[in-house]
C-alpha cells in the first residue's frame, strides 16, 4: 500500500467544523437577542413605573395635603390614555381611597386607640400586556399622642 502524504482536511472534517461553527454562532445570536429583549422589557417597566410615580406626585402636588380636597377625591377613579402608536396604547388608572383601621406601618391599632385614616392613591399603568401598580399615602390622619381619644 503506497503511503501518500495528506495535506489539508478531509471533507468530513470540514463539514463537522462548519456545523459546529454554525451551532456556536446561532447559540450566541440567540443569547444576544434574548438579552436585548430582556433589557427592553426592563426599560419599559421602569418607564411605566416612572409614569405611575409621576401621576401620584402630580396628584400630591395638586392636593398639597389638603384634607378636604382629598376627601372629595375618595372613591373616584380617573383614566388617562396615551396613544403611542396604533398597537401601543398606555393607560393609567388612578384611584383614591380612604382606608380606615390601618396604621402607617400596617399594624392594627391597639385596644382603646382610635384607628388612623389613611388616604391612599393607587396608579396602575398598562401597556402592551404589562401592568405596573404603585401606591402612595397622600394623607395620614392619626390621633395625636396623649389626646383624649388615646386615653
C-alpha positions in Angstrom: 0.0 0.0 0.0 1.6 3.2 -1.1 2.0 5.9 1.5 0.6 9.1 0.3 1.1 12.3 2.2 -2.0 14.0 3.5 -2.5 17.7 3.1 -5.4 19.7 4.4 -8.6 18.3 5.9 -10.9 15.6 4.7 -14.4 16.6 3.5 -15.9 15.0 6.7 -13.7 17.2 8.9 -14.7 20.3 7.1 -18.4 19.5 7.3 -18.1 18.8 11.1 -16.1 22.0 11.7 -18.6 24.1 9.7 -21.6 22.5 11.6 -20.0 23.2 15.0 -19.2 26.8 14.0 -22.8 27.4 12.8 -24.1 26.0 16.0 -22.0 28.3 18.1 -22.9 31.3 16.0 -26.6 30.6 16.3 -26.4 30.0 20.0 -24.5 33.3 20.5 -27.0 35.2 18.4 -29.9 33.7 20.3 -28.3 34.7 23.6 -27.7 38.3 22.4 -31.3 38.5 21.1 -32.7 37.3 24.5 -30.5 39.7 26.4 -31.7 42.6 24.3 -35.3 41.6 24.6 -34.9 41.4 28.4 -33.3 44.8 28.5 -36.1 46.3 26.5 -38.7 44.8 28.8 -36.9 46.1 31.9 -36.6 49.6 30.3 -40.3 49.5 29.5 -41.3 48.5 33.1 -39.0 51.2 34.5 -40.7 53.8 32.3 -44.2 52.6 33.3 -43.2 52.8 37.0 -41.9 56.3 36.4 -45.2 57.3 34.7 -47.2 55.9 37.7 -45.0 57.7 40.3 -45.2 60.9 38.3 -49.0 60.8 38.3 -49.0 60.2 42.0 -46.5 63.1 42.6 -48.7 65.4 40.5 -51.8 64.3 42.5 -49.9 65.0 45.7 -48.8 68.4 44.4 -52.3 69.4 43.3 -53.9 68.5 46.6 -51.0 69.9 48.6 -52.0 67.7 51.5 -55.4 69.4 51.6 -57.6 67.1 53.6 -60.9 68.5 52.2 -59.7 68.2 48.6 -58.5 64.6 49.2 -61.8 63.7 50.9 -63.7 64.9 47.8 -61.5 62.6 45.7 -62.0 59.5 47.8 -63.8 56.8 45.8 -63.1 58.5 42.4 -61.2 56.9 39.6 -59.5 58.6 36.6 -58.2 57.0 33.5 -55.6 58.5 31.1 -54.9 57.1 27.7 -51.7 57.7 25.8 -51.6 56.5 22.2 -48.0 55.8 21.3 -48.9 54.0 18.1 -51.8 52.0 16.6 -50.7 48.9 18.5 -49.1 50.6 21.6 -51.5 52.3 23.9 -50.7 53.1 27.5 -53.5 53.6 30.0 -53.0 55.0 33.5 -55.8 54.4 36.0 -55.7 56.4 39.2 -57.9 55.6 42.2 -58.1 57.4 45.5 -59.4 55.6 48.6 -59.7 56.1 52.3 -58.5 53.2 54.4 -59.7 53.4 58.0 -58.4 51.0 60.6 -54.9 51.0 59.1 -51.8 52.5 60.7 -48.9 53.7 58.5 -46.9 50.5 59.3 -49.8 48.2 58.5 -50.4 47.0 62.1 -53.9 47.2 63.6 -54.5 49.9 66.3 -54.1 48.9 69.9 -57.2 48.5 72.0 -58.6 51.8 73.1 -56.8 53.7 70.3 -58.8 55.3 67.6 -57.8 54.0 64.1 -55.9 56.2 61.7 -57.5 57.3 58.5 -55.1 56.9 55.6 -55.9 58.4 52.1 -54.2 56.3 49.5 -53.7 56.9 45.8 -53.0 53.9 43.5 -51.8 54.3 39.9 -52.0 51.3 37.6 -50.2 51.6 34.3 -50.9 49.1 31.5 -49.1 48.9 28.2 -48.7 46.0 25.7 -50.0 43.5 28.3 -47.7 44.6 31.1 -49.1 46.1 34.3 -47.4 48.1 37.0 -49.2 49.3 40.1 -47.8 51.9 42.6 -49.5 53.0 45.9 -48.7 56.1 47.9 -50.2 57.5 51.1 -51.4 61.0 50.3 -52.7 61.9 53.7 -52.3 60.2 57.1 -54.6 61.4 59.9 -53.9 59.7 63.2 -54.9 60.8 66.7 -52.2 62.9 68.4 -50.3 61.0 71.1 -51.8 61.8 74.5 -55.1 63.1 73.0 -58.4 62.3 74.7 -59.0 59.6 72.1 -55.9 57.7 73.1 -56.7 57.8 76.9 
